[in-house]
Amino acid sequence: AASNNTLGIVYKHTGRTNQAEASFEKVLSIRRQLAEANPGSVEYECDLAKAHHNLAELYSATNRTKEADAGYQHALRIWEKLLSDHPRRPDFRYALAKTLSNLGVVYEATRRPNDAEAAYQRALEIDQKLTEEFPDASTYQDDLADTLSSLGILYRATARLEQAETAYRRALAIEQKLTQEQPDVLEFASAH
């Protein structure tokens, strides 16, 4: 499954969406079988959530919002279950926040701004806690900035310009801090 997943990512990034979808669907099928054959396995449940998430990202990128929504919902349920059993796992909290943020994008694309805001707010709460607990983890800082930017976009689109500006300014401050601390990381330098 890991090789198919990597291949799917390569296909996705090189614009071969049909091949990426086929690879991700194989991964999902394999990981679903493994999770079903090994109930209670944290590893297999985690892998299954990631498989749903990866396929949902592809669907979202190709404007298949109904399929993206369903995939993110599957991933969301798995992450929530894993977190109820392992509430202190930062990797699970991070994955849940990413799923919520991506779900927010789907909600925006399907003209559901209230649902989008709720998803972003949940992601923001998780991201903020992660950055407080792990202040040196740039991944969590970067995700917090991304979530704030997404909220800013939503606020701007719904004519809440003061809230948009506040969210954007917070995101920018985080991105500038990351750039100062890690000037060689191109993603941080190009973010602002």
C-alpha positions, 0 to 999 in steps of 0.5 A: 500500500505504501508504494501505491500511496507514494505513486498516487502522490507523484501522479497527483503532483504531475497532473495525472489525476486518473492514475492518482485516483486509481492508486489512492483507491487501491491504497484505500481498499488495502488499508480498509481490509487491514483495518477490518482484519485487525480491529483496534489496531491504531496503526491500521486505523491511522493508515485508513484515515490517511488513505481517506484523506489523500483521496479526498484531497484529490477529489477536492483538487479536481472539484469533486466536492461531494466525493471530497466531503465524503472522504474527509468525513470518513477520515474525520470520524476515524481521527475523532475515534483515535483521539478519543482513545489517545487524546494526547497524541499530537500527530492525531490532533494535527491530522484532525486539524488538517482534515477539518481545515480541508473540509472547511475548504470543501464547505466554502466551495459548496457555499456552506460558509457556516459549516466552513467557519465551524470546521476552521474554528475547530481546526484553529482551536487544535492548532493553537493548542499544539503550538502552545504545547510544542512552540518549536514545532514549525509544522504546527506553527505553519498549520496555524498560519494556514488555518488563520489564512483560510479563516481570513478568506472566509471572513473576506468572502462573507464581508467581515473585513475586520475579522479577515484583517485580524486573521490575516495579520496573525497568519502573517506574523507567524509566517514572518517568525518562521521565515526569520527562524528558518530562512532556508525553508522556501515554503516559509519564505514564500508564504508572505 
